[in-house]
């Protein structure tokens, strides 16, 4: 049925990955992580301190996030990415919301 189809048909492994379930979102997140790797030595904390939270307020609005991502040179959909990370729908994201570790 549906599970088998989402899991890649007969070649499935019993798990449905984000790439299988929502490939566009998976690509967006992968592109963001790659940019962090390339420009900030893989450190989300470094990206936060150096670029994302420019005013050192501890949180970033959608407008701040989009502007920061443009200034970094990331070409992905920053507004959509912001929405994915704004888990509590407060209109702001924090480093804790960005960092899944």
LOVEX-20350 format. One record per atom (N, C-alpha, C): x negated, y negated, z negated; residue number from 0; atom name. Coordinates in Angstrom, 1 decimal. Example, Ala and Ser with C-alpha at 12.3 -4.5 7.8 and 13.67 -1.06 7.14 Angstrom:
2
<node xx="-13.2" yy="5.7" zz="-7.8" i="0" at="N"/>
<node xx="-12.3" yy="4.5" zz="-7.8" i="0" at="CA"/>
<node xx="-13.2" yy="3.3" zz="-7.8" i="0" at="C"/>
<node xx="-12.8" yy="2.2" zz="-7.1" i="1" at="N"/>
<node xx="-13.7" yy="1.1" zz="-7.1" i="1" at="CA"/>
<node xx="-12.9" yy="0.0" zz="-7.9" i="1" at="C"/>
REM end
This chain:
101
<node xx="-0.8" yy="1.2" zz="0.0" i="0" at="N"/>
<node xx="0.0" yy="0.0" zz="0.0" i="0" at="CA"/>
<node xx="-0.9" yy="-1.3" zz="0.0" i="0" at="C"/>
<node xx="-0.3" yy="-2.2" zz="-0.7" i="1" at="N"/>
<node xx="-1.0" yy="-3.6" zz="-0.7" i="1" at="CA"/>
<node xx="-2.3" yy="-3.5" zz="-1.4" i="1" at="C"/>
<node xx="-2.5" yy="-2.8" zz="-2.5" i="2" at="N"/>
<node xx="-3.8" yy="-2.7" zz="-3.2" i="2" at="CA"/>
<node xx="-4.8" yy="-2.1" zz="-2.2" i="2" at="C"/>
<node xx="-4.5" yy="-1.1" zz="-1.5" i="3" at="N"/>
<node xx="-5.4" yy="-0.5" zz="-0.6" i="3" at="CA"/>
<node xx="-5.8" yy="-1.4" zz="0.5" i="3" at="C"/>
<node xx="-4.9" yy="-2.2" zz="1.0" i="4" at="N"/>
<node xx="-5.2" yy="-3.2" zz="2.1" i="4" at="CA"/>
<node xx="-6.1" yy="-4.3" zz="1.6" i="4" at="C"/>
<node xx="-5.8" yy="-4.8" zz="0.4" i="5" at="N"/>
<node xx="-6.6" yy="-5.9" zz="-0.2" i="5" at="CA"/>
<node xx="-8.0" yy="-5.4" zz="-0.5" i="5" at="C"/>
<node xx="-8.1" yy="-4.1" zz="-0.8" i="6" at="N"/>
<node xx="-9.4" yy="-3.5" zz="-1.2" i="6" at="CA"/>
<node xx="-10.2" yy="-3.0" zz="0.0" i="6" at="C"/>
<node xx="-9.8" yy="-3.4" zz="1.2" i="7" at="N"/>
<node xx="-10.6" yy="-3.0" zz="2.3" i="7" at="CA"/>
<node xx="-10.2" yy="-1.7" zz="3.0" i="7" at="C"/>
<node xx="-9.0" yy="-1.3" zz="2.8" i="8" at="N"/>
<node xx="-8.5" yy="-0.1" zz="3.5" i="8" at="CA"/>
<node xx="-9.2" yy="1.2" zz="2.9" i="8" at="C"/>
<node xx="-9.5" yy="2.1" zz="3.8" i="9" at="N"/>
<node xx="-10.1" yy="3.4" zz="3.3" i="9" at="CA"/>
<node xx="-11.5" yy="3.2" zz="2.8" i="9" at="C"/>
<node xx="-12.1" yy="2.1" zz="3.1" i="10" at="N"/>
<node xx="-13.5" yy="1.9" zz="2.6" i="10" at="CA"/>
<node xx="-13.6" yy="1.2" zz="1.3" i="10" at="C"/>
<node xx="-12.4" yy="1.0" zz="0.7" i="11" at="N"/>
<node xx="-12.3" yy="0.2" zz="-0.6" i="11" at="CA"/>
<node xx="-13.0" yy="1.0" zz="-1.7" i="11" at="C"/>
<node xx="-13.4" yy="0.2" zz="-2.8" i="12" at="N"/>
<node xx="-14.1" yy="0.7" zz="-3.9" i="12" at="CA"/>
<node xx="-13.2" yy="0.8" zz="-5.2" i="12" at="C"/>
<node xx="-11.9" yy="0.4" zz="-5.0" i="13" at="N"/>
<node xx="-11.0" yy="0.5" zz="-6.2" i="13" at="CA"/>
<node xx="-11.0" yy="-0.9" zz="-6.9" i="13" at="C"/>
<node xx="-11.7" yy="-1.8" zz="-6.4" i="14" at="N"/>
<node xx="-11.7" yy="-3.2" zz="-7.0" i="14" at="CA"/>
<node xx="-11.4" yy="-4.2" zz="-5.9" i="14" at="C"/>
<node xx="-10.7" yy="-5.2" zz="-6.3" i="15" at="N"/>
<node xx="-10.4" yy="-6.3" zz="-5.3" i="15" at="CA"/>
<node xx="-11.2" yy="-7.5" zz="-5.8" i="15" at="C"/>
<node xx="-12.1" yy="-7.9" zz="-4.9" i="16" at="N"/>
<node xx="-13.0" yy="-9.0" zz="-5.2" i="16" at="CA"/>
<node xx="-12.3" yy="-10.3" zz="-4.8" i="16" at="C"/>
<node xx="-12.8" yy="-11.5" zz="-5.3" i="17" at="N"/>
<node xx="-12.3" yy="-12.7" zz="-4.8" i="17" at="CA"/>
<node xx="-12.5" yy="-12.9" zz="-3.3" i="17" at="C"/>
<node xx="-13.6" yy="-12.4" zz="-2.8" i="18" at="N"/>
<node xx="-13.8" yy="-12.5" zz="-1.3" i="18" at="CA"/>
<node xx="-12.7" yy="-11.7" zz="-0.5" i="18" at="C"/>
<node xx="-12.2" yy="-10.6" zz="-1.1" i="19" at="N"/>
<node xx="-11.2" yy="-9.9" zz="-0.5" i="19" at="CA"/>
<node xx="-9.8" yy="-10.5" zz="-0.6" i="19" at="C"/>
<node xx="-9.6" yy="-11.1" zz="-1.8" i="20" at="N"/>
<node xx="-8.3" yy="-11.6" zz="-2.2" i="20" at="CA"/>
<node xx="-8.1" yy="-13.1" zz="-1.6" i="20" at="C"/>
<node xx="-9.1" yy="-13.9" zz="-1.8" i="21" at="N"/>
<node xx="-9.0" yy="-15.3" zz="-1.4" i="21" at="CA"/>
<node xx="-10.4" yy="-15.7" zz="-0.7" i="21" at="C"/>
<node xx="-10.6" yy="-15.3" zz="0.5" i="22" at="N"/>
<node xx="-11.9" yy="-15.5" zz="1.2" i="22" at="CA"/>
<node xx="-12.3" yy="-17.0" zz="1.3" i="22" at="C"/>
<node xx="-11.4" yy="-17.9" zz="1.5" i="23" at="N"/>
<node xx="-11.7" yy="-19.3" zz="1.7" i="23" at="CA"/>
<node xx="-12.2" yy="-19.8" zz="0.3" i="23" at="C"/>
<node xx="-11.6" yy="-19.5" zz="-0.8" i="24" at="N"/>
<node xx="-12.0" yy="-19.9" zz="-2.1" i="24" at="CA"/>
<node xx="-13.4" yy="-19.3" zz="-2.4" i="24" at="C"/>
<node xx="-13.6" yy="-18.1" zz="-2.1" i="25" at="N"/>
<node xx="-14.8" yy="-17.4" zz="-2.3" i="25" at="CA"/>
<node xx="-16.0" yy="-18.1" zz="-1.6" i="25" at="C"/>
<node xx="-15.7" yy="-18.5" zz="-0.4" i="26" at="N"/>
<node xx="-16.7" yy="-19.2" zz="0.4" i="26" at="CA"/>
<node xx="-17.0" yy="-20.6" zz="-0.2" i="26" at="C"/>
<node xx="-16.0" yy="-21.3" zz="-0.6" i="27" at="N"/>
<node xx="-16.2" yy="-22.6" zz="-1.2" i="27" at="CA"/>
<node xx="-17.0" yy="-22.5" zz="-2.5" i="27" at="C"/>
<node xx="-16.7" yy="-21.5" zz="-3.3" i="28" at="N"/>
<node xx="-17.5" yy="-21.3" zz="-4.6" i="28" at="CA"/>
<node xx="-18.9" yy="-20.9" zz="-4.3" i="28" at="C"/>
<node xx="-19.1" yy="-20.0" zz="-3.3" i="29" at="N"/>
<node xx="-20.4" yy="-19.6" zz="-2.9" i="29" at="CA"/>
<node xx="-21.3" yy="-20.7" zz="-2.4" i="29" at="C"/>
<node xx="-20.6" yy="-21.6" zz="-1.6" i="30" at="N"/>
<node xx="-21.3" yy="-22.8" zz="-1.1" i="30" at="CA"/>
<node xx="-21.8" yy="-23.7" zz="-2.2" i="30" at="C"/>
<node xx="-20.9" yy="-23.9" zz="-3.2" i="31" at="N"/>
<node xx="-21.2" yy="-24.8" zz="-4.3" i="31" at="CA"/>
<node xx="-22.4" yy="-24.2" zz="-5.1" i="31" at="C"/>
<node xx="-22.3" yy="-22.9" zz="-5.4" i="32" at="N"/>
<node xx="-23.4" yy="-22.2" zz="-6.1" i="32" at="CA"/>
<node xx="-24.7" yy="-22.3" zz="-5.4" i="32" at="C"/>
<node xx="-24.6" yy="-22.1" zz="-4.0" i="33" at="N"/>
<node xx="-25.9" yy="-22.2" zz="-3.2" i="33" at="CA"/>
<node xx="-26.5" yy="-23.6" zz="-3.3" i="33" at="C"/>
<node xx="-25.6" yy="-24.6" zz="-3.3" i="34" at="N"/>
<node xx="-26.1" yy="-26.0" zz="-3.4" i="34" at="CA"/>
<node xx="-26.8" yy="-26.2" zz="-4.7" i="34" at="C"/>
<node xx="-26.2" yy="-25.7" zz="-5.8" i="35" at="N"/>
<node xx="-26.8" yy="-25.8" zz="-7.1" i="35" at="CA"/>
<node xx="-28.2" yy="-25.1" zz="-7.1" i="35" at="C"/>
<node xx="-28.2" yy="-23.9" zz="-6.5" i="36" at="N"/>
<node xx="-29.5" yy="-23.2" zz="-6.4" i="36" at="CA"/>
<node xx="-30.5" yy="-24.0" zz="-5.6" i="36" at="C"/>
<node xx="-30.1" yy="-24.6" zz="-4.5" i="37" at="N"/>
<node xx="-31.1" yy="-25.3" zz="-3.6" i="37" at="CA"/>
<node xx="-31.5" yy="-26.6" zz="-4.2" i="37" at="C"/>
<node xx="-30.6" yy="-27.4" zz="-4.8" i="38" at="N"/>
<node xx="-31.0" yy="-28.7" zz="-5.1" i="38" at="CA"/>
<node xx="-31.3" yy="-28.9" zz="-6.6" i="38" at="C"/>
<node xx="-30.9" yy="-28.0" zz="-7.4" i="39" at="N"/>
<node xx="-31.1" yy="-28.1" zz="-8.9" i="39" at="CA"/>
<node xx="-31.7" yy="-26.9" zz="-9.5" i="39" at="C"/>
<node xx="-32.5" yy="-26.1" zz="-8.7" i="40" at="N"/>
<node xx="-33.2" yy="-25.0" zz="-9.2" i="40" at="CA"/>
<node xx="-32.2" yy="-24.0" zz="-9.9" i="40" at="C"/>
<node xx="-31.0" yy="-23.9" zz="-9.4" i="41" at="N"/>
<node xx="-30.0" yy="-23.0" zz="-9.9" i="41" at="CA"/>
<node xx="-29.4" yy="-23.4" zz="-11.2" i="41" at="C"/>
<node xx="-29.7" yy="-24.6" zz="-11.7" i="42" at="N"/>
<node xx="-29.3" yy="-25.0" zz="-13.0" i="42" at="CA"/>
<node xx="-28.0" yy="-25.9" zz="-12.9" i="42" at="C"/>
<node xx="-26.9" yy="-25.4" zz="-13.4" i="43" at="N"/>
<node xx="-25.7" yy="-26.1" zz="-13.4" i="43" at="CA"/>
<node xx="-25.8" yy="-27.3" zz="-14.4" i="43" at="C"/>
<node xx="-26.5" yy="-27.0" zz="-15.5" i="44" at="N"/>
<node xx="-26.7" yy="-28.0" zz="-16.5" i="44" at="CA"/>
<node xx="-27.5" yy="-29.2" zz="-16.0" i="44" at="C"/>
<node xx="-28.6" yy="-28.9" zz="-15.2" i="45" at="N"/>
<node xx="-29.4" yy="-29.9" zz="-14.5" i="45" at="CA"/>
<node xx="-28.5" yy="-30.7" zz="-13.6" i="45" at="C"/>
<node xx="-27.7" yy="-30.1" zz="-12.8" i="46" at="N"/>
<node xx="-26.8" yy="-30.8" zz="-11.8" i="46" at="CA"/>
<node xx="-25.9" yy="-31.7" zz="-12.6" i="46" at="C"/>
<node xx="-25.3" yy="-31.2" zz="-13.7" i="47" at="N"/>
<node xx="-24.4" yy="-31.9" zz="-14.5" i="47" at="CA"/>
<node xx="-25.1" yy="-33.2" zz="-15.0" i="47" at="C"/>
<node xx="-26.3" yy="-33.0" zz="-15.6" i="48" at="N"/>
<node xx="-27.0" yy="-34.2" zz="-16.2" i="48" at="CA"/>
<node xx="-27.5" yy="-35.2" zz="-15.2" i="48" at="C"/>
<node xx="-28.0" yy="-34.7" zz="-14.1" i="49" at="N"/>
<node xx="-28.6" yy="-35.6" zz="-13.1" i="49" at="CA"/>
<node xx="-27.6" yy="-36.2" zz="-12.1" i="49" at="C"/>
<node xx="-26.6" yy="-35.5" zz="-11.8" i="50" at="N"/>
<node xx="-25.7" yy="-36.0" zz="-10.7" i="50" at="CA"/>
<node xx="-24.2" yy="-36.1" zz="-11.1" i="50" at="C"/>
<node xx="-23.7" yy="-35.0" zz="-11.6" i="51" at="N"/>
<node xx="-22.2" yy="-34.9" zz="-11.8" i="51" at="CA"/>
<node xx="-21.7" yy="-35.9" zz="-12.8" i="51" at="C"/>
<node xx="-22.3" yy="-35.8" zz="-14.0" i="52" at="N"/>
<node xx="-21.8" yy="-36.7" zz="-15.1" i="52" at="CA"/>
<node xx="-22.7" yy="-37.9" zz="-15.2" i="52" at="C"/>
<node xx="-22.6" yy="-38.8" zz="-14.2" i="53" at="N"/>
<node xx="-23.5" yy="-39.9" zz="-14.1" i="53" at="CA"/>
<node xx="-23.4" yy="-40.9" zz="-15.3" i="53" at="C"/>
<node xx="-22.2" yy="-41.0" zz="-15.8" i="54" at="N"/>
<node xx="-22.0" yy="-42.0" zz="-16.9" i="54" at="CA"/>
<node xx="-22.1" yy="-41.4" zz="-18.3" i="54" at="C"/>
<node xx="-22.5" yy="-40.1" zz="-18.3" i="55" at="N"/>
<node xx="-22.8" yy="-39.4" zz="-19.5" i="55" at="CA"/>
<node xx="-21.6" yy="-39.3" zz="-20.5" i="55" at="C"/>
<node xx="-20.4" yy="-39.3" zz="-20.0" i="56" at="N"/>
<node xx="-19.2" yy="-39.3" zz="-20.8" i="56" at="CA"/>
<node xx="-18.8" yy="-37.9" zz="-21.3" i="56" at="C"/>
<node xx="-19.4" yy="-36.9" zz="-20.7" i="57" at="N"/>
<node xx="-19.1" yy="-35.5" zz="-21.1" i="57" at="CA"/>
<node xx="-18.0" yy="-34.9" zz="-20.3" i="57" at="C"/>
<node xx="-17.4" yy="-35.7" zz="-19.4" i="58" at="N"/>
<node xx="-16.4" yy="-35.1" zz="-18.5" i="58" at="CA"/>
<node xx="-16.4" yy="-36.0" zz="-17.2" i="58" at="C"/>
<node xx="-15.9" yy="-35.4" zz="-16.2" i="59" at="N"/>
<node xx="-15.9" yy="-36.0" zz="-14.8" i="59" at="CA"/>
<node xx="-14.5" yy="-36.0" zz="-14.2" i="59" at="C"/>
<node xx="-14.1" yy="-37.1" zz="-13.7" i="60" at="N"/>
<node xx="-12.8" yy="-37.2" zz="-13.1" i="60" at="CA"/>
<node xx="-12.9" yy="-36.7" zz="-11.6" i="60" at="C"/>
<node xx="-11.8" yy="-36.4" zz="-11.0" i="61" at="N"/>
<node xx="-11.8" yy="-36.0" zz="-9.6" i="61" at="CA"/>
<node xx="-12.6" yy="-36.9" zz="-8.7" i="61" at="C"/>
<node xx="-12.3" yy="-38.2" zz="-8.9" i="62" at="N"/>
<node xx="-13.0" yy="-39.2" zz="-8.1" i="62" at="CA"/>
<node xx="-14.5" yy="-39.2" zz="-8.3" i="62" at="C"/>
<node xx="-14.9" yy="-39.1" zz="-9.6" i="63" at="N"/>
<node xx="-16.3" yy="-39.0" zz="-9.9" i="63" at="CA"/>
<node xx="-17.0" yy="-37.8" zz="-9.2" i="63" at="C"/>
<node xx="-16.3" yy="-36.7" zz="-9.4" i="64" at="N"/>
<node xx="-16.8" yy="-35.4" zz="-8.8" i="64" at="CA"/>
<node xx="-17.0" yy="-35.5" zz="-7.3" i="64" at="C"/>
<node xx="-15.9" yy="-36.0" zz="-6.6" i="65" at="N"/>
<node xx="-16.0" yy="-36.0" zz="-5.2" i="65" at="CA"/>
<node xx="-17.1" yy="-37.0" zz="-4.8" i="65" at="C"/>
<node xx="-17.3" yy="-38.1" zz="-5.4" i="66" at="N"/>
<node xx="-18.3" yy="-39.1" zz="-5.1" i="66" at="CA"/>
<node xx="-19.7" yy="-38.5" zz="-5.4" i="66" at="C"/>
<node xx="-19.8" yy="-37.7" zz="-6.5" i="67" at="N"/>
<node xx="-21.1" yy="-37.1" zz="-6.8" i="67" at="CA"/>
<node xx="-21.5" yy="-36.0" zz="-5.8" i="67" at="C"/>
<node xx="-20.5" yy="-35.2" zz="-5.4" i="68" at="N"/>
<node xx="-20.8" yy="-34.2" zz="-4.4" i="68" at="CA"/>
<node xx="-21.2" yy="-34.8" zz="-3.0" i="68" at="C"/>
<node xx="-20.5" yy="-35.9" zz="-2.7" i="69" at="N"/>
<node xx="-20.9" yy="-36.6" zz="-1.4" i="69" at="CA"/>
<node xx="-22.3" yy="-37.1" zz="-1.5" i="69" at="C"/>
<node xx="-22.7" yy="-37.7" zz="-2.7" i="70" at="N"/>
<node xx="-24.0" yy="-38.3" zz="-2.8" i="70" at="CA"/>
<node xx="-25.1" yy="-37.2" zz="-2.8" i="70" at="C"/>
<node xx="-24.7" yy="-36.0" zz="-3.3" i="71" at="N"/>
<node xx="-25.7" yy="-34.9" zz="-3.3" i="71" at="CA"/>
<node xx="-25.9" yy="-34.4" zz="-1.9" i="71" at="C"/>
<node xx="-24.8" yy="-34.6" zz="-1.0" i="72" at="N"/>
<node xx="-24.9" yy="-34.1" zz="0.4" i="72" at="CA"/>
<node xx="-24.2" yy="-32.8" zz="0.6" i="72" at="C"/>
<node xx="-23.3" yy="-32.4" zz="-0.4" i="73" at="N"/>
<node xx="-22.6" yy="-31.2" zz="-0.2" i="73" at="CA"/>
<node xx="-21.4" yy="-31.4" zz="0.8" i="73" at="C"/>
<node xx="-21.2" yy="-30.6" zz="1.7" i="74" at="N"/>
<node xx="-20.2" yy="-30.8" zz="2.8" i="74" at="CA"/>
<node xx="-18.9" yy="-30.0" zz="2.5" i="74" at="C"/>
<node xx="-18.8" yy="-29.3" zz="1.4" i="75" at="N"/>
<node xx="-17.6" yy="-28.6" zz="1.1" i="75" at="CA"/>
<node xx="-16.4" yy="-29.5" zz="0.7" i="75" at="C"/>
<node xx="-15.3" yy="-28.9" zz="0.4" i="76" at="N"/>
<node xx="-14.1" yy="-29.6" zz="0.0" i="76" at="CA"/>
<node xx="-14.2" yy="-29.8" zz="-1.5" i="76" at="C"/>
<node xx="-14.8" yy="-30.9" zz="-1.9" i="77" at="N"/>
<node xx="-15.0" yy="-31.2" zz="-3.3" i="77" at="CA"/>
<node xx="-13.7" yy="-31.4" zz="-4.1" i="77" at="C"/>
<node xx="-12.7" yy="-32.0" zz="-3.5" i="78" at="N"/>
<node xx="-11.4" yy="-32.2" zz="-4.2" i="78" at="CA"/>
<node xx="-10.8" yy="-30.8" zz="-4.5" i="78" at="C"/>
<node xx="-10.9" yy="-29.9" zz="-3.6" i="79" at="N"/>
<node xx="-10.3" yy="-28.6" zz="-3.8" i="79" at="CA"/>
<node xx="-11.1" yy="-27.9" zz="-4.9" i="79" at="C"/>
<node xx="-12.4" yy="-28.0" zz="-4.8" i="80" at="N"/>
<node xx="-13.3" yy="-27.3" zz="-5.8" i="80" at="CA"/>
<node xx="-13.0" yy="-27.9" zz="-7.2" i="80" at="C"/>
<node xx="-12.8" yy="-29.2" zz="-7.3" i="81" at="N"/>
<node xx="-12.5" yy="-29.8" zz="-8.6" i="81" at="CA"/>
<node xx="-11.2" yy="-29.1" zz="-9.1" i="81" at="C"/>
<node xx="-10.2" yy="-29.0" zz="-8.3" i="82" at="N"/>
<node xx="-8.9" yy="-28.4" zz="-8.7" i="82" at="CA"/>
<node xx="-9.1" yy="-27.0" zz="-9.2" i="82" at="C"/>
<node xx="-10.0" yy="-26.2" zz="-8.6" i="83" at="N"/>
<node xx="-10.3" yy="-24.9" zz="-9.1" i="83" at="CA"/>
<node xx="-11.0" yy="-24.8" zz="-10.4" i="83" at="C"/>
<node xx="-11.8" yy="-25.8" zz="-10.7" i="84" at="N"/>
<node xx="-12.5" yy="-25.9" zz="-12.0" i="84" at="CA"/>
<node xx="-11.7" yy="-26.6" zz="-13.1" i="84" at="C"/>
<node xx="-10.7" yy="-27.4" zz="-12.8" i="85" at="N"/>
<node xx="-10.0" yy="-28.1" zz="-13.8" i="85" at="CA"/>
<node xx="-8.9" yy="-27.2" zz="-14.4" i="85" at="C"/>
<node xx="-9.4" yy="-26.2" zz="-15.2" i="86" at="N"/>
<node xx="-8.6" yy="-25.1" zz="-15.7" i="86" at="CA"/>
<node xx="-7.4" yy="-25.6" zz="-16.5" i="86" at="C"/>
<node xx="-7.7" yy="-26.6" zz="-17.4" i="87" at="N"/>
<node xx="-6.6" yy="-27.1" zz="-18.2" i="87" at="CA"/>
<node xx="-5.8" yy="-28.2" zz="-17.6" i="87" at="C"/>
<node xx="-6.0" yy="-28.5" zz="-16.4" i="88" at="N"/>
<node xx="-5.3" yy="-29.5" zz="-15.6" i="88" at="CA"/>
<node xx="-5.2" yy="-30.9" zz="-16.3" i="88" at="C"/>
<node xx="-6.3" yy="-31.2" zz="-16.9" i="89" at="N"/>
<node xx="-6.4" yy="-32.5" zz="-17.6" i="89" at="CA"/>
<node xx="-6.7" yy="-33.7" zz="-16.7" i="89" at="C"/>
<node xx="-7.2" yy="-33.4" zz="-15.5" i="90" at="N"/>
<node xx="-7.6" yy="-34.4" zz="-14.6" i="90" at="CA"/>
<node xx="-9.1" yy="-34.7" zz="-14.7" i="90" at="C"/>
<node xx="-9.8" yy="-33.9" zz="-15.6" i="91" at="N"/>
<node xx="-11.2" yy="-34.0" zz="-15.8" i="91" at="CA"/>
<node xx="-11.8" yy="-32.6" zz="-15.9" i="91" at="C"/>
<node xx="-13.0" yy="-32.5" zz="-15.6" i="92" at="N"/>
<node xx="-13.7" yy="-31.3" zz="-15.8" i="92" at="CA"/>
<node xx="-14.9" yy="-31.5" zz="-16.7" i="92" at="C"/>
<node xx="-15.3" yy="-30.5" zz="-17.5" i="93" at="N"/>
<node xx="-16.4" yy="-30.6" zz="-18.3" i="93" at="CA"/>
<node xx="-17.5" yy="-29.6" zz="-17.9" i="93" at="C"/>
<node xx="-18.6" yy="-29.7" zz="-18.4" i="94" at="N"/>
<node xx="-19.7" yy="-28.7" zz="-18.1" i="94" at="CA"/>
<node xx="-19.2" yy="-27.3" zz="-18.5" i="94" at="C"/>
<node xx="-18.4" yy="-27.2" zz="-19.6" i="95" at="N"/>
<node xx="-17.9" yy="-25.9" zz="-20.1" i="95" at="CA"/>
<node xx="-17.0" yy="-25.3" zz="-19.0" i="95" at="C"/>
<node xx="-16.2" yy="-26.1" zz="-18.4" i="96" at="N"/>
<node xx="-15.2" yy="-25.6" zz="-17.4" i="96" at="CA"/>
<node xx="-16.0" yy="-25.1" zz="-16.1" i="96" at="C"/>
<node xx="-17.1" yy="-25.8" zz="-15.8" i="97" at="N"/>
<node xx="-17.9" yy="-25.4" zz="-14.6" i="97" at="CA"/>
<node xx="-18.7" yy="-24.2" zz="-14.9" i="97" at="C"/>
<node xx="-19.2" yy="-24.0" zz="-16.1" i="98" at="N"/>
<node xx="-20.2" yy="-23.0" zz="-16.4" i="98" at="CA"/>
<node xx="-19.5" yy="-21.8" zz="-17.0" i="98" at="C"/>
<node xx="-19.5" yy="-20.7" zz="-16.2" i="99" at="N"/>
<node xx="-18.8" yy="-19.5" zz="-16.7" i="99" at="CA"/>
<node xx="-19.6" yy="-18.6" zz="-17.5" i="99" at="C"/>
<node xx="-20.8" yy="-19.0" zz="-17.9" i="100" at="N"/>
<node xx="-21.7" yy="-18.2" zz="-18.8" i="100" at="CA"/>
<node xx="-21.5" yy="-18.6" zz="-20.2" i="100" at="C"/>
REM end
